Amino acid sequence: MNHFVNLIDQPKSRLVQLLADATTLKRDRQQRVPSHVLAGQVVGLVFEKPSLRTRVSFECGVAQLGGTSLFLPGNEVGLGWRETLADFARTVSGYLDAIVLRVFKQETVDVLAKYSTIPVINALSDQEHPCQALADLLTIQEVCGGIAGKVVVFVGDGNNVSKSLAIGCQRLGAQFVLACPKGYEFDKPFLQEFAAKVGPIPQTINDAKAAVANADVVYTDVWTSMGQEAEREERLNHFAQFQLNAKLMKHAPQHCKVLHCLPAHRGEEITDDVVDGPQSVVFQQAENRLHAQKAILAWLLGR
């Protein structure tokens, strides 16, 4: 049974194929070419966290591929507390054709994948955001004319988004750099697994200006993610010199593109003039969630 629960266990060949498929599906969508690859299939969207892009892109993607989706809020289905995750997985495997999960813990994704007899897709956990990373890589490929050899600088902390992007970049030959304050680097278990499964660990630079000097892509994310609200003031203070603004972008090459996975806290990690500026491809990136996820669904459920 194939699943898409992380990027760290996905080989380069699969990422290359998914990006190729996403490109084709995007072109087909633009040309209004119909698809029936998911005809007669039902995909369950089990979300413990609120969402705009993830929910809408998956629901639209399933519909555009000819399938049906069911939105299942985590607090209603009692994921892991009304019954065990194993029982939940066995039960819904008899109803659905695939499960998409947006959850608090990677452990939830891994347990459901273990006991499900249908494909499981990780649409966000605390450890990885592989669907976002695939859309990011698709965007980089489009705006940079390829991925290999490019320098991708993530200005933020070693969170789930940066982890998945670092894996994808390394797999496809791009240089990934994490620019963050001291104390916000990738955690040791992730770096150990990265070294064992992917390759040399990503570079970390604690100076934003130095980090972006050779960047082809500069990427940022919110400084305070869901579940970190108690750390908000501390994080605002620590990241003050890491705001993606016009002043910082002057230290990056003119051809450099700006990415953000959204939602953006405008005025905190990124300023209006950058997110809405000529170097920004943020909304192209957001659209690419749809096409990347359709490629994942077609791979897992195409008959």
N, C-alpha and C positions, 0 to 999 in steps of 0.2 A: 504494500500500500504506500503510495507516494503522499507526502505531506509537504507543506511549505511553512515550517515553523520557525526557521531562522535562515540566515545566509551563511553561517559559518560551516554548515554541512552541505552546502550546495556547490557542486563543482563548477569550474569556469565554463565548461561546455554548456551547462544548463543555463547559466546567466546569459551567455551569448545568444542562445536560441530563444530565450524569453524576450530579450531585447529585440531580436529580429521579428518575432511574432508580434510584439507590441507595436513595432513600426508598421507592420502590415495592417494590423487591426485599426490603428489610428488613421491610416490612409483610407481603409474601407469605410470607416465612420464618416470621414470628410466627404467621401463620394457617395454616401448613403447606400452602401452595398449591404444588404441584409445578411444576417448570420443566424443559423439554427443549431449551432454546435451544442447548446444546452437545452434543446427542445425536450420538454417532458421532465426536466430535472428541477429540483427544489434545493435552494441553498439557504441555510439558516445563519442569520447574523446575530451572534450572541455577544452583547456589549455590556460590560460593567462600567465603562466610562462614556461620557457624552462625546458626540462627534458631529461634525458637519461633513468634511471632505471624505472621510472613510466610509461613513454610512451612505451618503449620496452616490459616491463613485461606485461602490459595490452594488447597490440596488440598481443603478442605471446600467452598470456593466452586465449584470445577470440578465436584465431585461433585453439589452441590446444583443445578447447572445441567444435569445429565445427562451430563457429559463424564467423561473419564478423565485422570489426571495421572501423570507419571513424574518421580520425583525423581532428579536427575543431579548428584552432587557434583562440583564443579569439578576436584578433584584426581584424580578417576577418569576423567573425559572428556578431561582434558588440555587444558583451555580455553586456547588460545593458545600452548601449548608442545609438545604432541604433533603438532599441525598448526596451520596458520595459522587465525586467526579467520575469514577469508573462506572457507576450505575447510570449517571446522566449520559455518558458517552455511549454506552451500550443501548440505551433507550432511543436516543435521537438517531442513532445509526440505522434504526429500523424505519425511520420516517423520512430522513433527509438524504441528499446525495453528497453534500459537503457542509462543513461547518467553518464559518469565519469568526474569529475570536478577537475581541478588543478588551483586554483584561488587565488586572493589576499585576499579576505575577506570571513569570515565564513558566513556573511550575504547573500552573493551571493548563497552559498550552501543551506542555510535555505529557502530562497525565492523560489529557483527553486524546492526544495523538496515539498514546500507547494502547488505549482501550477502544478507540473508534475503529469501525470497519469501513469508514468513509474518509475521504481526504479532509485534513484540518489545515486551515490557513491562519497564520498569525498576523492579525491586522494591527497589533501593537501589544507589547507587554513591557514590563519594567526593564528588560534586558535587551530587547531588539525591536526594530520596526522594519522588517524586511520588505514589506510592500512599499513603504516610503522610499527606501533605498533604491529599489528597482526603478521607481519613477524618477528619482534623482539621477540615476545613471543614464536613463533614457534621455533626460533633459540635457545632461552634459554632452552626450553623444550628438545630440541635435545641434546645440549651440557652439560646440567646440570642434565639430567635424570629426569626432572620435573621442575615445577615453584614454587609451594607452599613451603614456608620456605626459599627460596633463597633471598639473599641480592643483589639488583641491584642498583648500584651507577651511576648516570648520572653526569658527570663532564662537566658543561656548564651552560647555562642560562635557565630560565624558559620559554622555547620557545614552539612551537607547538608540536615538537617531544617529548620533555620531558613531556609535559602535557598528551598526549595520552598514553605514556608508564607508567606514574604514575598511571593513571586510570586502565590500564590493569593489572599492577602488584597488585594493591590493590584488584581488583576483583578476582584474581586468587591466592591470598594468599602469594605473595612475598612482601618483605619489599623494598620499594623504597626510595632512599636517593638522594636529589639534592645537589651537591657540587658546589658552585658558590661564586664569590665575593659578598660582601655586595652591595645591590642595584640591583641585577640581579635575585632575587628570583621570585617565582610564583606571579602573580598579585592577588590582593585582590578579584576581582570578581570570578576568577577561584577557589580560595581556598574556597570561600563561597559556590559555586555550588558543589565543590568536597565534602565538609562536609555534604551538604544536600542530595546528591545523591549517594555518594560512601562510605564515612566513615571518620575515623580520617585522618587529613591532613598529607601529606608526611613530613618527616623530612628534614630540610635544615641544612647543615653544611658549614661554610665559610672557612674551612681548608681542602684542597684536600687530604693531607696525612692522616689526621684523618678519613676522609670520606671513604677512600678505605680500611681501615685496616681489615675489616671483609667481604669484597665484594666477591661474587661469580661471579659477572659480573661487569665490568667497561665499561661504554658507554660514548662516546663523540660525539660532532657535531661541525660544524663550529662555530666560535665565531661571525662572521658577516654574517647574512643571507641576501638573496635578499631583497632589500628595506632598508637595514641598512648601506649602503656603507658610508654615511656621518659620521657614528659613528666608522668607522674602526680603526683609530689610537687610539681613546679613549679605545675601547674594547681590542685592543692588549695590551695596558698598564695594564688595570684592570685584564685581565685574564693570565698575564705572569706566575703566580705561579700555574696555573691550566692546564698547558700543560700535555698531557698524554704521558709521556716519560719513559725511562728505570728507571730513578731515582724515579719517582712517583710509578711505578709498583713494586719497591722493597718493598714498604710499604703495598702492597696487598698480599693476600695468593698466593702461587705458583699455585694453581689450578684455579685461577681466569681467566676468559675469557674476551677478549676485543671485543667490538662492536663499529661500527661507521656506520651511515646511508648513508654516502657518498653523494656527492663527498667530499673528504678530502682535506683540505688545508695543505698538508704535510709540516712540519716544523713550523706550527702555533699550532693548537689545538692537533696535534698528530705527532709523529716522525716516520720516515721510519722504524726504528728498532722495533717499537711496532706494527704498522699496518701490517707489513710483518713478524712479529715474530711468535713464536710457540703458543703464547696464543691468537692470533688473529683468529676470526671466521668471519671476516668482509665480505668476499666474499661468504661464506655460507649464511650469513645473507642477502646479496644482492640477491642471487638466490631465497631465500625464499619469496621475494616479489611476484614472479611469482606464487608460490603455494598457498600462503595466499590469493592473489587476485582471483585466480581461485575458491577457496572455497567460497569467497564472491559472485562472479558471479553465481556460481552453486546454491547457496542458494536463490539468488534473482530471477534468471531466469530459474531455473530447472523446467521443466514441468512434 
